[in-house]
Structures are given as C-alpha cells and as structure tokens.
Amino acid sequence: MTARSWDAAAYHRVSVAMDAMAAQVLERLPLDGSETVLDAGCGTGRISAKLLARLPRGRLIAVDADPEMVAIARETLPEVLRVDLLDLALPEPVDAIFSTATFHWVLDHDRLFDRLAGVLRPGGRLVAQCGGAGNIAALRTAADEVSSLPAWRSHFVDFTPPFLFADPDSTRDRLTASGFVDVECWLQPFPVASDEMPSYLETVPLGPWAQRVPSDRRAEFVAAVWDRTPGDTVDYVRLNITGRRG
Ligand SMILES: C[S@@+](CC[C@H](N)C(=O)[O-])C[C@H]1O[C@@H](n2cnc3c(N)ncnc32)[C@H](O)[C@@H]1O
C-alpha cells in the first residue's frame, strides 16, 4: 500500500508548483513517439498527459496505488492501473519507465527497482526524479520542532515521516544490483515557491505531519511550521536517475 494518503483534488490544484521539475525530467527521456512507456506513480495524471502527448503512435501505461489519484487520472488518461509499485507486474515489457516525485514515498527501494527491472525490456530506459538526500531539510527541522511542542506533541507519538530521501551512491548501487546499467544518479537543489503556499505545504511536503493533526487545526500547524522555516521557498533537493535495463 502507499505509505501515505493523498487529497488528490487538492494535489491536482497545488502541484502546478512542481511542474517545472517534471518538465526537466520529461526532456531527459528520448522518444520517437511509438514506444510503450510506464509512468510509475502518475498521481492525478497532469504530468502523464504531457508524456502521452509525446507518444502519438505509442502507449502510456499510468500506474498509481492511491484510489483518489487513479480516479482523477482516469478522467484524462486512457490506461491507468491501480497497482502498488512494489507488486508491479505487466503482461508485456515496456520500452521505458518514467517517474516523478514518487520513489521517495516507497520505502523499499531494493524491491521497487527489482519490480521496475522486471517490467522493462532489455535496453529500455529508466528516467526518474524523486526527493533525494537533504530534501526539505529546513522544512522538516521546523516541522519536527513544532511537533515536539506541548501544544502538538500528543499527535506525534511514535511518528516517523514515511519517506526515504536516498543518496546517489546507494541508489546507483541498488539499481545496478537490480540489473540496470549505465546508471547515473545526481542531486539537484530545486527551491519551490507557490502562490498557494499554505495549502501546498499541507497537501504535499507537510502532508504526513498535517494528517496527524485534527483537520480543524491543520492550518494552524502548517502556519507554525512555515513561520519557523527560513526563506520563502521549500528547500527541495531532487535525486535524478537515469539508466537502462541490462
Ligand atoms: C507526489 S505524487 C507524484 C505524482 C506525479 N508523478 C507528479 O509528479 O505530479 C506521488 C504519487 O506516488 C504514488 N505512490 C506512492 N507510493 C506508491 C506505491 N508504492 N505504488 C504506487 N504509487 C505510489 C502516490 O499515490 C502519489 O500519487
């Protein structure tokens, strides 16, 4: 199952702040337009639709585990499977795998990369980006500080945020062990601003914390975290991944 739940309608509205990140990842995926491509963790499908537009003679298989995300994605995409990536299997191998803003929500990267290798044809490309080492470090520090205050701490007993911000070296090693070759992994700082910062924070990077707080106090919690966060952008650090199936 997914490690967190999503407010898919809110995500669709506010995640426009992250489109620039995904656009760069899309540019790294060479396509002639006839391939079958898997979008691993399609969310509401807004980025997937841009990928689909590059496949006029091809096929896009979009996959996500969250039922609300899948329902919205099905409004615009022809083929959306509700599947946990950790259990992914397809009848035919795909030519390429694309993924944005998803792998860090999957805590078992060894199994994730094994599953991806299992559905990719030999020579097929993996082009992906997710949160990497140091991602949202300042925001996370502020969230942890606020969570430990007397006013909030009862909601955070035994709480560990459900993400894995991996580093390039361990990711390269894991991908190689799963059968990928020509693997390149690198970190990229990518500060993000939003016109709707409070709802963006609550829906995306602070979602795991906000979901622990009663709904009528989430805005207050998010404001307290943002007040303690230096600067006026979210300090994203992305882990870029490219490779081919050996
Ligand atoms: C931040 S959204 C990214 C959506 C889209 N790729 C984008 O860039 O806007 C992360 C997505 O990953 C999905 N996800 C997380 N863990 C998953 C898993 N184990 N299997 C399938 N989908 C997963 C979530 O349901 C969510 O829709």
The ligand as an SDF file (V2000), in Angstrom:
LIG
                    3D

 27 29  0  0  0  0  0  0  0  0999 V2000
    3.7300   13.4380   -5.2420 C   0  0  0  0  0  0  0  0  0  0  0  0
    2.7380   12.3390   -6.1770 S   0  0  0  0  0  0  0  0  0  0  0  0
    3.5180   12.4970   -7.7750 C   0  0  0  0  0  0  0  0  0  0  0  0
    2.5410   12.3820   -8.9000 C   0  0  0  0  0  0  0  0  0  0  0  0
    3.0880   12.7380  -10.2780 C   0  0  0  0  0  0  0  0  0  0  0  0
    4.0930   11.8050  -10.7370 N   0  0  0  0  0  0  0  0  0  0  0  0
    3.6470   14.1360  -10.2830 C   0  0  0  0  0  0  0  0  0  0  0  0
    4.8620   14.3140  -10.4900 O   0  0  0  0  0  0  0  0  0  0  0  0
    2.8770   15.0880  -10.0560 O   0  0  0  0  0  0  0  0  0  0  0  0
    3.2960   10.7390   -5.6570 C   0  0  0  0  0  0  0  0  0  0  0  0
    2.4200    9.6280   -6.1460 C   0  0  0  0  0  0  0  0  0  0  0  0
    3.0630    8.3910   -5.8990 O   0  0  0  0  0  0  0  0  0  0  0  0
    2.0600    7.4510   -5.5740 C   0  0  0  0  0  0  0  0  0  0  0  0
    2.6780    6.3510   -4.8400 N   0  0  0  0  0  0  0  0  0  0  0  0
    3.3810    6.4010   -3.6990 C   0  0  0  0  0  0  0  0  0  0  0  0
    3.7770    5.1780   -3.3340 N   0  0  0  0  0  0  0  0  0  0  0  0
    3.3100    4.3230   -4.2810 C   0  0  0  0  0  0  0  0  0  0  0  0
    3.4020    2.9120   -4.4800 C   0  0  0  0  0  0  0  0  0  0  0  0
    4.0390    2.1350   -3.6180 N   0  0  0  0  0  0  0  0  0  0  0  0
    2.8050    2.3860   -5.5620 N   0  0  0  0  0  0  0  0  0  0  0  0
    2.1570    3.1640   -6.4660 C   0  0  0  0  0  0  0  0  0  0  0  0
    2.0400    4.5040   -6.3260 N   0  0  0  0  0  0  0  0  0  0  0  0
    2.6110    5.0800   -5.2570 C   0  0  0  0  0  0  0  0  0  0  0  0
    1.0850    8.2430   -4.7170 C   0  0  0  0  0  0  0  0  0  0  0  0
   -0.1840    7.6080   -4.6330 O   0  0  0  0  0  0  0  0  0  0  0  0
    1.0640    9.5660   -5.4380 C   0  0  0  0  0  0  0  0  0  0  0  0
    0.0390    9.6370   -6.3910 O   0  0  0  0  0  0  0  0  0  0  0  0
  1  2  1  0
  2  3  1  0
  2 10  1  0
  3  4  1  0
  4  5  1  0
  5  6  1  0
  5  7  1  0
  7  8  2  0
  7  9  1  0
 10 11  1  0
 11 12  1  0
 11 26  1  0
 12 13  1  0
 13 14  1  0
 13 24  1  0
 14 15  1  0
 14 23  1  0
 15 16  2  0
 16 17  1  0
 17 18  1  0
 17 23  2  0
 18 19  1  0
 18 20  2  0
 20 21  1  0
 21 22  2  0
 22 23  1  0
 24 25  1  0
 24 26  1  0
 26 27  1  0
M  CHG  2   2   1   9  -1
M  END
$$$$
